[in-house]
């Protein structure tokens, strides 16, 4: 019998990604190609309408959407001090958002470089990183024009951020939970302002509009990434992630939405007011819990809500009802922790 010397055919491996997930990635990638924003083409920075007025009363913090703006201390300040604090807090929040985007880029680049040829996740990750680079440019340009030398992230998180990004790429499930933990509070806060018809400087409003539009794709991807990759996870690992999910949400909400002690001191905010605003008062606790309605719904979908994890959500002060659909407006305040 003659043995064949022809090369053995390579056995095709089953595609681990669901077809509906691949279709979504194709749709998101096409959206990034055909509907994207450039910070220097889509914002007319030098127009008179977008000029920054440092004494503009539209810098005032909203009592309904900003935890510091809702304190009696802030509301009792003279108007010029309220404007100054609102402007500098706004600029610092934008700087924090820029720093978080840089962590996300490190994480996604680390993950993307592990993907095989032909992976649809690779293409979309690169689209998202491109958009996040544009967001960093957009945020920094706005901070520069506001003119306040704000620090951004808290010092310890700024130092650790390169490590956080790289480690997140090696542990992508936890990394993408972290992505949502950072994106959701910012996205929720910005949408709340837009929906409330908040009167804000036009340049700030335009930056928010662009960020909200593109973050919709990014948040959709992160949620579907978790649904796809957690779908093959065993019960033991799922129990671990059920606890890590709310802990990560709460940690990153604090890092992103809370000003550092040193920056609060620069603004003249008394320590007891800072503690009340972030997040000890009933009003601020309700705002904090309200950031995560969509994430509670996602945790339900992922099978991450069990008696233990529900208790962690409650102890973290971020429990409450899940939204019925993505970005459902709040019709009543979440229960205070």
C-alpha positions in Angstrom: 0.0 0.0 0.0 1.4 3.4 -1.0 1.3 6.1 1.7 0.3 9.5 0.5 2.9 12.2 0.8 0.3 15.1 0.3 0.2 17.6 3.2 -2.6 16.9 5.7 -5.5 19.3 5.5 -5.7 21.7 8.4 -8.8 20.9 10.5 -11.0 23.9 10.7 -11.6 25.1 14.3 -15.1 26.1 15.4 -15.5 29.9 15.6 -15.9 30.7 19.4 -17.8 33.9 18.7 -21.6 33.8 18.3 -22.8 35.0 14.8 -25.0 37.7 16.3 -22.0 39.1 18.2 -19.9 39.1 15.0 -22.8 40.9 13.2 -22.9 43.5 16.0 -19.1 44.0 15.7 -19.5 44.5 12.0 -22.2 47.1 12.5 -20.2 49.0 15.2 -17.2 49.0 13.0 -19.1 50.4 10.0 -20.6 53.0 12.3 -17.1 54.1 13.3 -16.1 54.4 9.7 -19.2 56.3 8.5 -20.2 58.3 11.6 -17.3 59.6 13.5 -16.1 62.9 14.9 -12.9 64.8 14.6 -12.2 67.3 17.5 -10.7 69.9 15.1 -13.3 69.5 12.3 -16.5 69.1 14.2 -15.9 71.8 16.8 -15.3 75.4 15.7 -13.0 76.2 18.6 -12.3 79.7 17.4 -15.9 80.8 16.8 -17.4 83.5 18.9 -20.1 81.1 20.1 -17.6 78.7 21.5 -15.4 81.3 23.3 -14.8 80.6 26.9 -16.0 83.1 29.4 -14.5 82.3 32.8 -17.2 84.3 34.6 -20.1 82.8 32.7 -22.9 81.9 35.2 -23.5 78.8 33.2 -20.6 77.2 35.1 -22.8 77.0 38.1 -23.2 73.4 39.4 -26.7 71.9 39.2 -28.3 71.0 42.5 -30.2 68.1 40.8 -27.3 66.4 39.0 -24.1 67.4 40.8 -23.5 66.1 44.3 -21.5 69.2 45.4 -24.0 71.5 43.8 -26.7 70.0 46.0 -25.0 70.9 49.3 -26.2 73.9 51.3 -22.6 75.0 51.7 -22.2 75.5 47.9 -25.6 77.1 47.5 -24.8 79.6 50.3 -21.6 80.9 48.6 -21.5 84.2 46.7 -22.2 83.9 43.0 -18.6 84.5 41.9 -17.3 81.7 44.2 -20.0 79.4 42.9 -19.0 80.1 39.3 -15.3 79.6 40.1 -15.8 76.3 41.9 -18.2 75.1 39.2 -15.8 76.0 36.4 -12.8 74.4 38.0 -14.7 71.3 39.1 -16.0 71.0 35.5 -12.5 71.4 34.0 -11.1 68.8 36.5 -13.9 66.3 35.6 -13.0 66.7 31.9 -9.3 66.1 32.8 -10.3 63.0 34.7 -12.2 61.7 31.7 -9.2 62.2 29.6 -7.0 60.1 32.0 -9.6 57.3 32.1 -9.6 57.2 28.3 -5.8 56.7 28.3 -6.3 53.7 30.7 -8.9 52.2 28.4 -6.6 52.6 25.4 -3.8 50.7 27.2 -6.2 48.0 28.2 -7.7 47.5 24.7 -4.3 47.6 22.9 -3.0 44.9 25.3 -6.0 42.8 24.6 -6.1 43.4 20.9 -2.5 42.2 20.4 -3.5 38.8 21.8 -6.2 38.2 19.2 -5.8 35.9 16.2 -5.8 37.0 12.5 -9.3 37.7 11.2 -10.8 38.5 14.6 -13.6 41.0 14.3 -12.9 42.1 17.9 -9.5 43.3 16.7 -10.9 45.7 14.1 -13.5 47.2 16.5 -11.0 47.6 19.3 -8.8 49.6 17.0 -11.7 51.8 15.9 -12.6 52.4 19.5 -9.1 53.3 20.5 -8.9 55.8 17.6 -12.1 57.5 18.8 -10.8 57.5 22.4 -7.6 59.3 21.2 -9.9 61.9 19.6 -11.7 62.2 22.9 -8.5 62.9 24.7 -7.6 65.6 22.2 -11.0 67.1 22.5 -11.0 67.0 26.3 -7.5 68.5 26.6 -8.3 71.3 24.1 -11.3 72.2 26.2 -9.3 72.2 29.5 -6.6 74.3 27.9 -9.2 76.9 26.7 -10.9 77.0 30.1 -7.5 78.0 31.5 -7.5 76.3 34.9 -4.5 74.2 35.7 -6.4 71.3 37.2 -4.8 68.0 38.3 -7.4 65.5 37.0 -7.1 62.0 38.5 -6.1 61.5 42.1 -2.4 61.1 42.5 -2.3 57.4 43.5 -4.6 56.5 40.6 -2.5 58.5 38.1 0.6 56.7 39.2 -1.0 53.2 39.0 -3.0 53.9 35.8 -0.4 52.4 33.3 -0.3 49.2 35.4 -4.1 49.1 35.7 -4.4 49.4 31.9 -1.9 46.6 31.1 -3.3 44.2 33.7 -6.8 44.8 32.4 -5.6 43.6 29.0 -4.3 40.3 30.5 -7.6 39.8 32.4 -10.1 41.1 29.8 -13.3 40.2 31.6 -12.4 42.2 34.6 -10.9 44.8 32.4 -14.1 45.3 30.4 -16.1 45.5 33.7 -13.7 48.3 34.6 -14.3 50.0 31.3 -18.1 50.1 32.0 -17.4 51.1 35.6 -15.6 54.2 34.3 -17.8 55.0 31.3 -21.2 54.5 32.9 -21.0 57.3 35.6 -19.7 59.8 33.0 -22.2 58.9 30.4 -25.1 58.9 32.9 -24.0 62.3 34.3 -23.7 63.9 30.8 -27.0 62.5 29.6 -28.7 63.8 32.8 -27.5 67.3 32.0 -28.5 67.2 28.4 -32.0 65.8 29.2 -32.5 68.4 31.9 -31.8 71.1 29.3 -29.0 72.4 31.5 -27.7 75.8 30.5 -24.0 75.3 30.0 -21.3 76.9 27.9 -21.7 75.9 24.2 -18.2 74.4 23.9 -18.9 72.2 26.9 -22.3 71.1 25.4 -20.8 70.3 22.0 -18.0 68.2 23.6 -20.7 66.3 25.7 -22.8 65.7 22.6 -19.9 64.2 20.7 -18.8 62.1 23.6 -22.3 60.7 24.3 -22.8 59.8 20.6 -19.6 57.8 20.3 -19.7 56.3 23.8 -23.0 54.6 22.8 -21.0 52.3 20.6 -18.3 51.8 23.2 -20.7 50.8 25.9 -22.6 48.5 23.6 -19.4 46.7 22.7 -18.3 46.3 26.3 -21.7 44.9 27.3 -21.8 42.4 24.4 -18.2 41.4 25.0 -19.1 40.4 28.5 -22.3 38.5 27.4 -20.3 36.6 24.8 -17.2 35.7 26.9 -19.0 35.0 30.2 -21.5 32.8 28.4 -18.9 29.9 28.5 -18.0 30.5 32.1 -18.6 27.9 34.9 -20.6 28.6 38.0 -17.6 29.0 40.3 -15.9 31.7 38.2 -19.3 33.4 37.6 -19.7 33.6 41.4 -16.4 35.4 41.7 -17.3 37.9 39.0 -20.7 38.4 40.6 -18.9 40.0 43.6 -16.2 41.7 41.6 -18.7 43.5 39.3 -20.3 45.8 41.9 -17.0 46.3 43.7 -15.3 47.5 40.5 -18.3 49.8 39.7 -18.1 51.4 43.1 -14.3 51.8 43.1 -14.2 53.5 39.7 -17.2 55.7 40.4 -15.3 57.1 43.4 -12.1 57.6 41.5 -13.8 59.3 38.6 -16.6 61.4 40.2 -15.0 62.4 43.5 -12.4 65.2 43.6 -9.2 64.4 45.5 -8.7 65.9 49.0 -6.0 68.1 47.8 -8.0 69.5 44.9 -11.0 70.0 47.2 -8.7 71.9 49.6 -7.6 74.1 46.6 -11.3 74.9 46.0 -11.8 75.7 49.6 -14.3 72.9 50.2 -14.4 72.0 53.9 -13.6 68.3 54.6 -17.1 67.7 56.1 -18.8 69.1 53.0 -16.6 66.9 50.8 -17.6 63.9 52.8 -21.3 64.8 52.7 -21.3 65.4 48.9 -19.2 62.3 48.1 -21.3 60.2 49.1 -22.8 60.4 52.6 -25.9 62.5 52.2 -29.1 60.8 51.1 -29.2 63.0 48.0 -25.7 62.2 46.9 -26.2 58.5 47.6 -29.3 58.5 45.4 -27.2 60.2 42.6 -24.5 57.5 43.0 -26.9 54.6 42.8 -28.6 56.2 39.8 -25.4 55.9 37.8 -25.7 52.2 37.6 -29.3 51.3 36.6 -28.0 49.9 33.2 -25.3 48.0 34.9 -27.7 46.3 37.3 -29.7 45.2 34.3 -26.5 43.9 32.6 -25.6 42.0 35.8 -29.0 40.4 35.7 -28.5 39.4 32.1 -25.1 37.9 32.8 -26.4 35.8 35.7 -24.3 37.8 38.2 -27.1 38.7 40.6 -27.3 36.2 43.5 -28.0 36.6 47.2 -24.3 37.3 48.0 -23.7 39.8 45.1 -27.0 41.6 45.8 -25.8 42.2 49.3 -22.5 43.6 47.9 -24.4 46.0 45.6 -26.4 47.2 48.7 -23.3 47.5 50.9 -21.5 49.5 48.2 -24.4 51.9 48.0 -25.2 51.3 44.3 -28.2 49.0 44.5 -31.6 49.9 43.2 -34.0 48.9 40.3 -32.5 47.8 37.0 -33.4 49.8 33.9 -35.9 48.2 31.5 -33.9 49.4 28.4 -30.6 51.0 27.7 -30.4 54.6 29.0 -33.9 54.6 30.4 -34.5 58.1 32.0 -34.9 58.1 35.8 -38.5 58.6 36.7 -37.9 58.5 40.4 -34.9 58.8 42.6 -33.2 55.5 43.5 -33.5 54.5 47.2 -30.8 55.9 49.4 -28.3 53.5 50.7 
